[in-house]
Amino acid sequence: MASTPSCVESVGNKVDESIVSIFLKLGRFCSYRPKTTIALALTIAVACAGGIAKLTTENRPDKLWVPQNTEAEKEQDAFLSYFPPTSRFENVIASGNPDGSNVVSKERLVEAMEMHGAIESGKSIYEGKEYTLTDLCTPAGGTCASYDPTDAICNCLVVSVLKMWNYDLSTLQADEDILATLNNYGTKEDLEGVLGGAEFDSDDQLVSAEAISISYFLEDRAEVENGNLADPISEQWEQDVFLATVQKKDDYPSLSLAYLSSRSFSDEFGGEITGDLIYVNVSYLVALIFLGATLGSKFCCGRGSRWAMALSTLVMIALATVAGFGVASLAGLLYGPVHSVLPFVLLGIGVDDAFVIANAFDREREGIPRESETEEGLVKRGSRALARAGASITVTSLTDLVAFAISSTSALPALASFCAFASINIFFLWALAATFFTSTMVIDEKRQRDNRRDILCCFKRKRSNVDDDTGAEEGWLSSYFRKYHAPKILSTPGKIVVSVGFAALFGFGLYGAINLPVEDSERNFIPADSYIETYSETADEYFPSNGVSLFLVFEGSQNMYKNRESLAQLSDRVSGKSQEPPYIAEPNSDSTYRNMMSGLHDYLDANGSDAIGGAALGADGWPVSYSDFETTVQAYVDPRGPGSRYVSDLSLDGSDEIQSYRVKLEYIRLTKTFRGETIDDSSKQIESMDATREMVDSWTDLQPAFPYSEKFISIEGFKIIGTELYRNVGLAIACVGLIVFLTIGNIIAAAIITVNVAFCIIEILGFMFALGIVIDSVSVINIVLAVGLSIDYSAHVGHCFMTKGGSDKNERATESLADMGASVLNGALSTFLAVAVLLFSTSYVFKTLATQFALTVGLGVLHGLVLLPVVLSLIGPKPFASAEPPKGVDASVVPEKMENKALAVTERAETLSAHPGASAETSANKESGDTSQPDVGYDEFKEFCSTPGADVEDEVPVEPKNADEV
């Protein structure tokens, strides 16, 4: 007799028996009524898919990649309450052609003015109405050197040196001294803000320049539609006029143009994704071909091929996808751009499950030729196959589901929603694999038994000698694992090489994981051949000091008056901060410093208040009362007043009372060179945001005030995304360990599998570092996916090891590889081939997805089929009590088999329960002496099978009833 099992072993045995019992029942139902099961599965899936009508899309970055209720979000809400969005930005940088030419020559300025004239006069049509620049621009006064209120363009916010000629071509052509006119534009710093590569003489007079910047601002009319901010009128003008003009480069031969529009990013990124959708379709075709070629024993559509099952697999994945999306939509989960990669995740998991179930069907043939297999025999085989495979796919599916469910608690809305979607979809995939796919397998097995062709199942084939099979034959891949792979890695030298090799690999991964940076990868989304990339490079070259805008908002007009002198001298407080946090550019030009209070103070000093209300001024040069101050300020910033350029910096309430005003500053360009490329420096951006807040908080005499920048929303994401990544991955792996323990019931096996997965993830992070992939909104999603996918490769093998009997761990590991290795490898290869197609994509999203998937599949397979068997052969736990006996050993003399026949007991019990009245007939038969029917009930049968020396297979077989009577 075998030794008494420990507490842990007893738990494992109970868990194994329970799972096997459940899947035996399910397998019997699916095998008896495959068409009914398929119909039920389709009905439920389609019903759930109806929820897609409630799908809520969201594409705004601040709603996807920014933790909600953060300080940045509160600052944005407060800022927008005072200063609603007013402008869309269009910019063209014109440099000399050839490079290095002086762009402020009359010839080139004339071409620039002609280009501006085409933009100003161009018309777009939206819903039957014409629009021009002056119809759509942000209104502002004083944008011409000689302000003429009757000239429409002078009432538009346009920033360029062309204003020195009032944007009039004839005035420019008549100018005899271009440089003298330009030197009246403002200070040296003002000119450097609009001229790139400017050179000055010793008196700070402009001599030449290499580039000129022209910026147009359109009034923002955007509204939220289906999760997108849309401004169709302005977008139409941008396409028909601005972009159409600047893209006619041949019309301006002496200029090289680089340009950017507010719609540019969505156009280029969206167009790239749309163009690469062909790769998505090809990837599914590749998966179908691989499935069809490997699921069956024949490639062509003969009896042994399984092309129909390959289609069934893709249908199963499609049903799981639409059903999951429907339920998630009904739950109110948002759908963002990253959710488009979910089908690839389901493809990887679903194909893996299909191979495991198909392999189980093949291995349960028990030496019976197909033609000799009865209906009842096929039902039993289907039951045993799902009992064999069901436990394995449950372990992997449950761990995947929990891993994603844990990450659905992320503070990043996009990541949380994505993982919630994934969890729901994986549940449906597991349910459909156990029901829909199993039922289609039964139908396909009947098709093969009847010698019908694959796909063209209405046609029978001529019988040949090749069809004389005698049951399951081990495939060439399983033979490879048994005869070559396992002996090599499980030999003593092999174990040493594997241990040393993976130790080195882990060290490499750990180094990379520690040094993997969080970066602002916004530029990576720009296609390499896009005009946006050209614009970014041109801006970096000619305007390297221009950075992100920063606003300081001071609330309350009473406070403005009280602190008027300090506010006017605010430049003193923000000077000298360009080379250290908060990295604010020196306030020495209009582009880097715009302060209404400074402008008003200088105006009053120079001109008094007669032209702006005539308020009495005190000794300090300011109006003597608050009411006079408020009147003076509003008159000064009036669109026709001397301070009209500050009109957008003052916020009034419904009663025209001053609520707040803002000071515009600018950060220096916070970039760095990373592996030969210029990228935004997220670390400095975080430092700049935090230091800016600390600086404003320290101005206790100027409160209440707060800083705001559009970039703060993204920076808040940078601050948390690295922490979120490691937190979610850590929690997911920990929960995976717990789930593996609960489903396998053995703490040693669970620990080995969990550590194996953890090592795999660390190595993936290491390779990301080596390949230059940073932590960003795309890679963080893929890392969470990697946890789910890498579990499958280890859990299948680990669970299979527990089902292999015997005391020789090397033999058990070998049998595990021979049994499950082919399924795992085929599933991994199908996933890899599908995503490998995406490596040809030019989209950053798809290329990163393909690269990280390839790493996940490659390292996951290495860990599952190389490292894990070696570790299990060294420290693996004892098998389940119901484990299969070692090869070549008679089951009747194996103590474990004699003491616990959970699989056989449960199946025989289900056979009895599948025939109504079997128990009653047993009692009646005893009294009448009829022994043609079994004379044991369920409890007696269990007791009999637990008796030493009893063999379940010696029992009287149950006569199967017609399937329709069951």
C-alpha positions, 0 to 999 in steps of 0.5 A: 500500500502507498504511504498516507498522503500529506495534507497538501497532497490530499488537497491536491487530490480533492481539487483534481477529482472535483475538476475532473468530475465537472468536466466529465459531466460537461464532456458527456453532455457535449458529446451526447448532444453536440448540436444542441450545445453548439446552438446554445453557445451561439445563442448565448454569445449572440445575445451577449453581443447585443450589448455592443450597441451600448459601446462607449468609445473614448479617445481623449488622452486625459480620460485614458492615460491620466489618473482621475481626480489628480491635482493636474485634473483639478488645475485643468478644470479650474483653468478651463472654467476661467479660460475655455479653449479658444484656439486651434494652432496652425504653424508653418516654418519656412526655411531658405532653399537651399539650406542655410540661405537667408530667409529674410531677403526680399525674394523669400519674404515675398514668397512667404507673403504670397503663401500667407495671402493664399491662406488668408483668401482660401475658402472651405465649404462645410454643409454648404457654407463658405469659411475663410481664415478671418471667419474662423480665427481667434479674434485679437487686436494689434496684430498688425504693425499699423493697426487698422480695425477695418482690415479683417486680418489685423483682427485675427491672432496671427504671429509672424514678422509679416505683420510689419507690412500689415500682411500686405504684399504690395507694402512689402514689395515697396519696402526698400530696407527690409532689415530696418523694418524687421528690427522694429519688430521688438527686442532681440528676444522677440525676433528670436521667437519667430525667426530661426537661426537669426544672427545679430550684429554687436548692436543686437540688430538683425543681420540674417535668419535661416527660418521664419515661423508663421502661426495662425490661431483658430477659434476653438469650436470643438465638442465631444462626440463619441469620446472625441473632440470634434470641430468639423468646420475648422478641420475642413478649413485646415484640410482645404486651405491651410494644408492644401496651400503649404503642401504646394511646395513647387509654388514657393521654390526658394522656401523649404516648408515644414508645417503642422495643423491641429488635425495633423496628428489624428490624420497621420496616426489614424491613417497609419493605423487604417493602412496597417489593418491589412496586416491584421487581416493577414495575421488571422489568415496566417493563424488559420493556415497554421491551425489547419496544417497542424491540428490534423494529421493531413494537410489536404482536405482528406479524412485526417485533416482538420481545416474545419476545426481551424475555422471552428477555432477562429469562430470560437475566438470571434464569438468570445470577442463579441460576447465579451465586448457586449457584456463589457459595454453593458457594464459601462466600460469605456473602449479606447484605441488600445482595445484593438489589440484584444483580438490578438490576446484572445487569438493566442489563448484560444489557439492554445486551448484548441490544441490542448483539447484536440490533443486530448481527443487524439490521446484518448483513442485507446487503440480503437480504429475509427471505424470500430468506435461506437457512439457510446465509445465516442461519447466516453472519449469526448468525456475523457478528453475534456476531463483531461484537457478541461483541468489544464485550460481551466488553470490557464484561463483562470490565471489569465482572468485573475491576472487581468482582473487585478490590473483592472484596478489600475488608476489609469482608466485605459489600462483598467478598462482594457484589463476588465474587457480582457477578463470578461473575454477570457471567461467567454473564451474558456466557456466556449472552448469547453462547450462549442469547440468540444462539440465541434470536435465530436462532430468532426470525429464522427466525420472522420469515423464515417470516412468523409472529407474535411470541409466537403463533408457531404462527400465520402472518400475511397478507403485506402490502407492509410486509413487502417489506423489502430488508434492514437499515434504519437505525432512527430513533434511529440516523438521529438520531445520524447526522444530528443528534447527531453533526454537532452535537457534532463541529462545531467550535463543538460540540466547544468547547461540549462541552469547556468544559461537561464541564470545568465538570462535572468541576470540580463533581464534583471539589469534591464528591468531595473534600468528600464525608463519611463519616457514620453513616447508621443513622437513614436506615434508619428510615422517615420515618413510623416510631415509631422516628423519633418516638422518636429525635426525642423522645429528642433533645429531652428527653435530649440528653446521653444517649449511647452506653454505654462500659465500662472492663474491669479484668482480674484480682482481684489487680490490683483489690486492688492498685489498689483506691484508684485504682479507687475514685477513677477518676472523677477520671481521667475528669472534664473530658473531655466537651467534647473527645476522648474526649467522656466525659460527666461522672461525676456521676450513676448514668446516666453513672458506675457503679463498683463499687469506688467504691460499695464504698469509700463503703459500707465508710466509712459502714457497715463490713463487718459486713453483708458478711462482717465482714472486718477493715479496715485504716487505708485502710478496705479489707480487710487481705488479698486473700482478705478483699477477694474475700469482701467484694466478692462479698457486697457485689454479691450480689443481696440485698446492698447493692451488688446493682445492681453484680451485672452488673459483676463477672465470676467464673470457674467456681470463683467466682474474680473474673476482672474487673470493669467500670466503666460510663461514657457518651459525650455524644450525638455528633451534628451538624446536617447540612443541617437534619437531626440525624445522628450525627457519625462524625468525633467518634465516631472521635475518641472511640474513638481517644482512649478507647483512648489514655486507657486505655493511658496508665493504666500503673498500672491495667493490664491494662485495655481499653475497650469499647462496642457502637458501636466495631464500627460506628466501625471501619467508619467509619474504613475505609469511606472509604479502602476506597471510594477504594481499590477505585474507584481499583484498579477503574478502573486494572484496567479500563484494563488490561483495555480495553487487552488486549481492544482492543489499543490503548493510546490508545483504552484510555487515553481510555476509562479516563479517561472512566470516571474522570471519570464516577465523580468527577462521580457523587461530586460529585452525591452531595455535592450531593444530600446522599448520604454515604459509608455502607454503602449508597452504597459498594456503589452506587459500586462498581456505578457503575464497572461500569455506566459502563464499558459506555457508554464501552467499546461506543462506543470499541470500535466506533470502532476497527472503523470504517475511514478516516482521517477521525476525525469520520466514524469517530466519526459511524459509531460513534454511528450503529452503537452509539449506539442500543443504548447509549441503549436499554440505558441507558434500560431500566435507568433506567426500571427503577430510576426506579420505585424512586424512589417507594420509602420505603426508604433502601436502594432510594431511594439505589440509584435515585438513584445508578443514575440518576446513573450512567446519566445521566452514563455516557450523557453521557460515552459518547455526547457526550464520548467521540466528541468526544475520539476525533474529536480524538485517537482512534487508527487503526482496526483493520486489519480495520475496515469501510471508510468509507461509500461507498468500494469495499472492493476499493480500500481498502488496509487491507481488501486487506492484512488481511481477518481477518474474511472470512478467518476466516469463510471458513476456518470455512466450510471447517472446518464441512464435514468432508472439505473439505480432502481433497475439495480434493486429490481434485478437483484430480486429477480436474479437478473444480472444483465444490468450492473448491480451497483449504485453510485455509492456502492460503486465508489466503495467497490473501486476503492477496494484493493485489488478491484479493477474498474474495467472488470465491471459489467459494462452498461448498455448504452441507450439511444442518445435521444432517450438520454 
